[in-house]
Amino acid sequence: MSRSCQVLELPRSMWYNHNKKDDTKVIIALSRLAKELPTRGFEVYYKRLRHEDHKWNRKGVLRVYRAMNLKLRRKHKKRLPERVKNPLEVQNQFNEV
């Protein structure tokens, strides 16, 4: 085997079969959840899948989630411009504004 790979100038890793994971069930479940809850993130989707008694690995579900480009952008707080601090004015009489 290694000799034949050397003759053909192929790496030995190409000789072995690599299993391709069938993620169709995970893709269907994630796309259904994305339609139901479009503003939620991965954690909510994964918890819902676990409550539905799916025994999928968290890493595998996360890999499919990222491959489907469902990851949401984080929303940051908007920075307000810094206000100008003026000293307080002292009143001369009562009820004066």
Buried (B, 14 or more C-beta within 10 A) or exposed (E): EEEEBEEEEEEEEEEEEEEEEEBEEBBEBBEEBBEEEEEBEBEEBBEBBEEEEEEBEEEEBBBBBEEBEBEEEEEEEEEEEEEEEEEEEEEEEEEEE
